[in-house]
């Protein structure tokens, strides 16, 4: 478990910093956990013995429909295993963005769609079905966040790359894209022996970190690549190296004690706040279907128009979209307090709703932070409620701010206005300060302010 803990620690650090997560490379060992037939069994059934050359020659003479009839036995009647369900949850939580799979079954797609992720947040790409340039362009686009590329075709598109000759090389545009993702990004290989020529052609001895997960330690060419990249110790083998146990334990390490923040839905609900025609001075979040954008008093100071109702600003979703004008409809009542804008005609509906009670000490929370154009998700726990904290203001005065939530999350400058989300996905507070720990106004405080002006959401 120590190596899984080490890997989880690194994955969490990437997520918190907004760095590129690991590129996940999946092989046939993943689907065996869901009950798919072993490749050996299919070969023996078709040609009578485990003779890969004879099997390749047989498939080379088959049409795509004939191949479909043969190869569907690999996945017939299977459902995503627990490992696939855990992997899908990690994808949803932002721990993987790019998945390169040599499997042509639909198990990962089924697991992802089973979580009811928004369709605009993921795309499934299939080599051999879609044009190579189309695939390469989609891999480079930041939206949608999740890209699953099926390198060897797809069963139900009836397009396969299966024989040794067929998996010898990729088209140039896909090859170039894979060289980027396999060498300039850290990669995690699970259930794949890394003996496919087309993939190995894309690997370089100089590159980023490699982690390898399988029943047996890495050997052959992949072991050489790992040594060259100073990653020879980054492997998880034995019982933990099988697909289901690995992802079940990795999911427990990353999500078992933290709030279940769904990065796409929350990311689409966080907006930058700018003076009209100017640069962003901070961020806020959209509250449900109210058209209200919640932030804090420090953002008003950055806008430089005072604190009275009617202050105007421009807001824009961090995931992209047009700027919209917004008007202050709830002004701060204390030195550090909520500020709420109304955004007329906004079509987006946010999943972020207010909690109606204080969190308990020890409860997991996630700070959903947008600084500049980067989003990070910092997990931690509540360490205090109803705290009164002395804080130094911009003019040097010391003010004691009451009724704050304290957490052990460490945040940097620019995090003010970011929502603090509880395990159930509801907002328990909004960050207003940090000094090694972080402090948040409570959602109860916001409820009171909205109620006084008749804007309390249902």
Residue, then its C-alpha position, 0 to 999 in steps of 0.5 A: x500500500x505504500x507505493x499506492x499512497x506515494x502515487x496518490x500523494x503525487x496525484x493529489x499534488x497535481x490536482x491541487x496545483x492545477x498541473x497536468x494529471x497523469x496520462x493513463x495508458x490502459x491495456x487488456x489487463x483492465x478488461x479481464x477484471x470485468x470478465x472478458x475472455x483472455x486473448x489466449x482463449x480466443x486465439x486457441x478457439x479460432x486456430x486450435x492452438x496458441x499460435x499468434x502468427x496463424x491467428x494474425x493470418x486468419x484475421x488478415x483475411x477476415x472482413x470487419x464484420x467477420x472480425x466483429x463476430x469473432x472478437x465480440x466473444x471477448x466482451x459479450x455479456x460483460x459489465x464494468x467491474x468495480x475497478x472501472x467504476x472506481x476509475x470513472x470516479x477518479x476521472x470525474x474528480x479530475x485525477x485523469x484527463x487523457x486516457x489512451x486505451x488499447x482495448x476495443x470494448x466499451x467498458x470504460x465508456x459505460x462506467x463514465x456514462x454511468x456516472x452521468x457526467x455532462x456530455x460536454x465534459x468528455x469525448x471518446x475518440x477512435x483511431x480508424x474511425x475518426x480522421x487522424x487530424x481530427x483526433x490530434x486536434x481534439x487531444x490538444x483542446x482543453x474542452x472537453x476536459x476528458x479525452x478517451x482515445x481508443x488506439x486499436x479501434x472499437x468493437x461496435x464501430x467494427x474497426x480493429x487494429x489487432x494483428x502484429x502488422x496492423x499495430x506496427x505504427x500510427x499515422x503521423x499526426x496521431x504519432x506526433x500527438x502521442x509523442x507529446x503525451x507519452x514523453x512530455x507528460x507524466x504517465x501511468x500504465x495499468x494492465x498493459x505489458x507495453x509490447x505494442x510496436x506502435x506505442x513503443x515507437x512513440x516513447x523516448x528515453x528522455x521524458x517525464x516520469x513513468x509509473x507502471x502497474x501490473x501483476x509482474x514488475x516491468x520488463x523488457x523495453x518498458x523497463x529500459x525506458x523507466x530506467x532511462x527516465x529515473x522511474x525504475x522504482x515507480x511500479x506496483x506489482x503483485x496482488x495490488x498490481x491487478x486492475x480492480x484491486x489497484x483502482x479500488x485502493x487508489x480511489x480509497x486513497x484519493x476520495x475516501x476521506x475527501x469531499x466529492x468535488x466534481x471538477x467539471x460541474x464546479x469549474x463551469x460554475x466559477x467565474x472571473x470578476x473584472x472591472x468593465x473592460x479590465x483584467x480579472x481581480x478575483x473570482x466568484x461562483x454561480x449559485x444554483x439557478x438564481x443568476x446570483x454570483x457570490x464573492x467577497x468584499x476583497x473583490x469589490x476593493x479590486x474593482x475600485x468603485x466602492x461598496x454601494x449597491x449598483x457597482x458594475x463588473x464583468x464576469x466570465x466563466x473560467x471554462x470559456x464563454x462570453x463576458x457578461x455584465x453584472x451588478x452588485x445587489x448585496x453589499x458587505x456589512x462587515x470588513x470581510x463579508x459577502x458581496x453578491x452580483x446579479x448576472x442578468x439573462x445567464x443561461x447556466x445552472x450551477x450545481x452549487x447550492x448552500x448548506x443549511x447547517x455548519x459543518x462538523x469538526x473533522x468533516x472533509x471539505x474541498x476548496x475550489x480555487x480559481x486563480x488567474x486561468x488555473x483551477x485547483x481543488x484542495x482537499x482537507x478537513x474542518x478544524x474549527x467552527x465559529x472561530x474568531x480570528x484576528x486579521x491584519x487589514x490592508x491599512x495595517x489595522x487588526x480586525x477580529x472576524x467572528x463566526x469563521x470556519x477554519x480548515x487545514x487547507x493551505x491556500x495562496x494569495x488570490x483564493x478569496x471568493x472561492x467556495x468551500x464544498x462539503x462532502x455532499x457537494x453543497x457550499x458550506x462557506x467562502x474563503x476570505x483569508x489564509x495564514x497556513x490554514x484557511x478561513x471561510x465565511x459560513x453559508x449560514x451568513x450568506x443565507x441571512x444576507x440573502x434573506x434580508x434582501x428577499x433573494x434567498x433561493x428556494 
